[in-house]
Amino acid sequence: MPILPVTTAGLLPGIRKSSVRMPRRCRDKQLYLKFDGVNSLADVYLNGELLTTHKGGYSAFTVDITDKVRTDAPNLLMVQRQ
């Protein structure tokens, strides 16, 4: 199960955006984003679609992106911290 670790440690409230390219070999695999923790409240978007809202300070969480990720173009990952 491929997991893409996401680093948000030390960020102030606001928005973090990253362009993520996934190799074509990931096309038929289960894919997850793993957050070790995002302070307070976080909305996680992929390609403009809200995937989840996480509440819980520094608790870890995982988001299934299997059906949302593109392997033929860059993906825009956005984490909005409040």
C-alpha positions in Angstrom: 0.0 0.0 0.0 1.9 3.1 -1.2 1.7 6.0 1.3 2.7 9.6 0.5 3.9 11.3 3.7 2.9 14.9 4.0 4.8 17.3 6.2 3.0 20.3 7.7 4.9 20.6 11.0 5.6 24.1 12.2 3.3 25.8 9.8 1.2 28.7 10.9 -2.6 28.7 10.2 -3.1 29.2 6.5 -2.9 27.3 3.3 -0.1 25.0 2.1 -0.2 23.9 -1.6 2.0 21.3 -3.3 2.1 19.9 -6.8 2.4 16.1 -6.7 3.1 13.9 -9.6 2.2 10.2 -9.2 4.0 7.7 -11.5 1.8 5.7 -13.9 2.8 2.5 -12.0 0.5 3.7 -9.2 -2.5 3.7 -11.4 -4.1 0.4 -10.2 -2.9 0.6 -6.5 -4.5 1.8 -3.3 -3.0 5.2 -2.5 -3.1 7.1 0.8 -1.8 10.4 2.2 -0.5 10.0 5.7 -0.3 13.0 8.1 1.6 12.6 11.3 -0.5 15.4 12.7 -1.9 18.8 11.7 -2.4 21.3 14.5 -6.0 22.0 15.4 -8.3 21.8 12.4 -7.3 21.0 8.8 -9.2 20.7 5.5 -7.4 18.4 2.9 -8.1 19.0 -0.8 -6.8 17.2 -3.8 -7.4 18.8 -7.2 -9.9 21.2 -5.8 -12.0 18.5 -4.1 -12.4 18.4 -0.3 -11.3 14.9 0.8 -11.6 15.3 4.6 -11.7 17.7 7.5 -9.5 16.5 10.4 -9.9 17.8 14.0 -7.5 16.7 16.6 -4.3 18.7 17.0 -1.3 16.4 16.7 -3.1 13.1 16.1 -2.1 11.2 13.0 -4.6 10.5 10.2 -4.6 8.9 6.7 -6.7 9.9 3.7 -7.5 7.4 0.8 -6.8 9.2 -2.5 -7.1 6.1 -4.7 -10.1 7.4 -6.7 -9.0 11.0 -6.7 -5.4 11.0 -7.8 -4.3 11.6 -11.4 -1.4 9.6 -12.9 -1.4 11.5 -16.2 -1.0 15.0 -14.9 0.2 16.8 -11.8 -2.1 16.8 -8.7 -2.7 19.9 -6.6 -2.6 19.0 -2.9 -3.8 21.7 -0.5 -4.0 21.7 3.2 -5.9 24.5 4.9 -5.1 24.9 8.6 -7.3 26.9 10.8 
